[in-house]
Each structure stands twice: as C-alpha cells, then as structure tokens.
C-alpha cells in the first residue's frame, strides 16, 4: 500500500530496549516497530538507549485512525514520555509524522535520520485513490472525507513545512523506490535547511532498512556525542 493517508489509530505501544531512551525508531505505513530492528544493536553498541513503538493502528497498537496528524501526536507523546532524545530514525510515512511532531508538536529531538521520506500527503492520498480505481468524482469525495477526519491533506506538505526546521537532518532514498519516488525525498531534503541526502539504488522501499551502509551512517549521525 502506498505511504498514504491511513484510517487507523490510537495510543502507541512502546517496546524499550532500555529504560530512559535517547534514540527513537519510527516505522512506516502498514508496518511495525520490528521493521526498524536492524538499527537496534548498532545504536546500543554506539551508546544509545533505544525505544521503538507501534504507531496508532499498526502492530500491537489499537485504533482506527492513522492520519499523519494522529501519527505525529503519537510520536510526540512517546518522546515526551521517554524524555528528550538525541536522535530519531524514521521510515516512510514515519518520517512525515516525525517531522510534524518536531515542527508542530514540540517534540524535542537533537538529530533526525529519514529513510524513504515522502513529500506531500496529498500525493499519497491520490496514489491510494488511483490504486483503488476511483474516478475523479470518487477521488474528490475521498479527499474531502479524509480532511473531515482530520487528515489535513493539503497542509501536510513536508517540503513546505521543512523550511522552518532547525534540527539537523539526514535523508536516505533508493532510486528504485516504487512506493515513495526518490523525487519526493529530494524535494523534502532540498527544502530542509542544511540537510544532506544519501542516494542509493537497488534497495527499493523496504530493503533499504536492512542495508548495512544505511544503518551505519544513520546510527553515526544520530548517536550521542562523546
């Protein structure tokens, strides 16, 4: 399923590797905390304490609504519960949710690593509508309903929101990603002040999370100083 709007959600369920997390892992759409498992051991070895959790409507978390605003509030709630974190690594729609958590919800994160980040929420909604075979009228009704449920489709635009960012960010994207095109990652990274982007190929949308180069560089970027 595309990294689209989603209609599920409730309180997130956390899984701590150690009490008092300083590194947070945020999975993508239709996934769970287990998708981010490749980062755990390297983060622990680098001196971080790690918390991973299931976003609302995913994994073992309950709920029925999982728009980006809902997911962002969940990310912010987890960060508030575990304390300010040194670094956060997110995937796909988890990147958008984490960005909104930091930029709008006041989540305190020192550094962000975004893997396969999307750009515009509206693009995801329209991709999902196309996948479901909606004509223009049905697609418009779909978008109206999503906004009625609080999706804020036109407002959730990472390249536009990123312009006010002050948190250092590092983006990763694979050129063959068919779920979130690399152009979306480039747009988001290009708009984020002083962000860098690592472009790869052959890793798709999900395999990139298991790539040793991505894991090592992301961990090095977000790990505590000293």
C-alpha positions in Angstrom: 0.0 0.0 0.0 1.3 3.5 -0.8 2.6 5.7 2.0 -0.8 7.3 2.0 -3.4 8.6 4.5 -4.5 5.7 6.5 -7.6 5.5 8.7 -6.5 3.8 11.9 -5.1 4.8 15.2 -5.0 5.1 19.0 -2.3 5.1 21.7 1.0 3.8 20.5 2.6 0.7 22.1 6.2 1.1 23.1 9.0 -1.5 23.2 12.0 -0.4 25.2 15.4 -2.0 24.9 16.5 0.0 28.0 14.7 2.4 30.3 15.2 6.1 29.5 15.5 6.1 25.7 17.8 8.6 23.9 17.2 7.1 20.4 13.7 6.6 18.9 12.8 4.4 15.9 9.6 5.2 13.9 8.4 2.7 11.4 6.4 3.3 8.2 2.9 2.7 6.9 1.4 -0.7 7.4 4.4 -1.8 9.4 5.5 -2.2 13.0 8.5 -1.5 15.3 10.0 -4.8 14.1 10.7 -3.1 10.7 13.4 -1.0 12.4 15.1 -3.9 14.1 18.3 -3.5 12.1 19.1 -0.3 13.9 18.8 -1.5 17.4 22.0 -3.4 18.1 24.2 -0.7 16.4 22.5 2.0 18.4 23.1 0.1 21.6 26.7 -0.5 20.7 27.1 3.2 20.0 25.9 4.0 23.5 22.3 4.9 22.8 19.3 3.7 24.7 16.6 2.8 22.3 12.8 2.9 22.2 10.8 1.5 19.3 7.0 1.5 19.2 4.0 0.7 17.0 2.2 3.7 15.6 -1.5 4.0 16.1 -3.4 1.5 14.1 -0.3 -0.6 13.5 1.3 -3.7 15.0 0.0 -4.1 18.6 -1.3 -0.6 18.9 -5.0 -0.1 18.7 -7.2 2.4 16.9 -8.9 3.1 13.7 -7.5 6.4 12.5 -3.9 6.9 11.4 -3.6 10.2 9.5 -0.3 12.0 9.6 -1.5 14.4 12.3 -2.6 11.5 14.5 0.7 9.7 14.0 2.6 12.9 14.7 0.9 13.3 18.0 1.7 9.8 18.9 5.4 10.3 18.1 5.4 13.5 20.2 3.7 11.6 23.1 6.3 8.9 23.0 9.2 11.4 23.0 7.6 13.3 25.9 7.2 10.1 27.8 10.8 8.9 27.5 12.4 12.3 27.6 14.3 14.4 25.0 16.0 12.1 22.6 19.4 12.5 21.0 18.4 11.1 17.7 15.4 9.7 15.8 15.4 7.3 12.8 12.2 7.1 10.8 11.0 5.3 7.6 8.4 6.4 5.0 5.3 7.9 6.5 7.0 7.7 9.8 9.3 10.5 8.5 6.4 12.8 7.8 4.9 12.0 11.2 8.2 12.6 13.0 8.8 15.9 11.1 5.4 17.2 12.1 6.0 16.0 15.7 9.2 18.1 15.8 8.0 21.1 13.8 4.4 21.4 15.1 4.1 19.3 18.3 7.2 20.5 20.1 8.9 17.1 20.3 12.5 17.5 21.4 14.9 15.7 19.1 18.5 16.7 18.5 19.0 14.9 15.1 16.8 13.2 12.6 17.6 10.5 10.0 14.8 10.0 7.5 14.7 6.9 5.2 12.5 7.0 2.1 10.8 10.2 3.2 7.6 11.3 1.4 6.9 14.8 0.4 3.2 15.7 0.0 0.4 13.9 1.8 -2.0 14.7 -1.0 0.2 12.7 -3.4 -0.1 9.7 -1.1 -3.9 10.0 -0.9 -4.2 10.3 -4.7 -1.9 7.3 -5.3 -4.1 5.3 -3.0 -7.3 6.5 -4.7 -5.8 5.5 -8.1 -4.9 2.1 -6.7 -8.5 1.6 -5.6 -9.7 2.6 -9.1 -11.5 5.8 -8.1 -12.7 8.2 -10.8 -12.2 11.9 -10.3 -15.5 12.4 -8.5 -14.9 9.5 -6.2 -11.3 10.7 -5.6 -12.5 14.2 -4.6 -15.1 12.7 -2.2 -12.3 10.5 -0.8 -10.1 13.5 -0.1 -13.0 15.5 1.4 -13.7 12.6 3.8 -10.1 12.3 4.8 -9.9 16.0 5.6 -13.2 15.7 7.6 -11.4 13.0 9.6 -8.5 15.4 10.3 -6.0 14.3 7.7 -5.1 17.9 6.7 -4.1 16.6 3.2 -3.2 20.0 1.8 -1.3 21.2 4.9 0.8 18.1 5.3 3.5 19.1 2.8 7.0 18.2 4.1 9.0 20.4 1.6 6.9 23.4 2.7 6.9 22.6 6.4 10.7 21.8 6.4 11.6 25.4 5.6 11.4 26.4 9.3 13.3 23.4 10.6 16.4 23.9 12.8 17.1 20.3 13.7 19.9 18.7 11.6 18.6 16.0 9.3 20.0 13.3 7.0 17.9 11.7 4.3 18.3 8.3 2.6 16.5 7.2 -0.5 16.8 4.5 -3.2 16.3 5.4 -6.8 14.2 2.3 -7.5 11.7 3.0 -4.7 8.3 2.4 -6.2 6.3 3.4 -3.2 7.8 6.8 -2.5 9.6 8.1 -5.6 13.1 9.4 -5.0 11.9 12.8 -6.3 9.8 13.1 -3.1 12.8 12.5 -0.9 14.8 15.0 -2.9 12.1 17.6 -2.5 11.9 17.2 1.2 15.7 17.0 1.7 16.2 20.0 -0.6 13.8 22.1 1.5 15.2 21.2 4.9 17.8 23.7 5.8 21.4 22.3 5.7 20.1 18.7 5.3 22.1 16.1 3.4 20.8 13.3 1.2 22.3 9.9 0.6 21.1 8.4 -2.7 21.3 4.7 -3.4 19.9 2.2 -5.8 18.6 -1.3 -5.8 17.2 -1.2 -2.3 13.5 -0.4 -3.0 11.3 1.0 -0.3 11.7 -1.7 2.4 15.0 -3.4 1.7 16.8 -0.1 2.4 16.1 -0.6 6.1 18.4 -3.6 6.2 21.3 -2.1 4.2 24.4 -2.0 6.3 25.6 1.3 4.8 22.3 3.0 5.6 22.2 1.6 9.1 25.8 2.5 9.9 25.6 6.1 8.6 22.2 6.7 10.2 23.4 5.4 13.5 26.6 7.5 13.3 24.5 10.6 12.5 22.1 10.3 15.4 24.3 8.7 18.1 25.1 10.8 21.3 28.1 12.9 21.1 31.2 11.9 23.0 
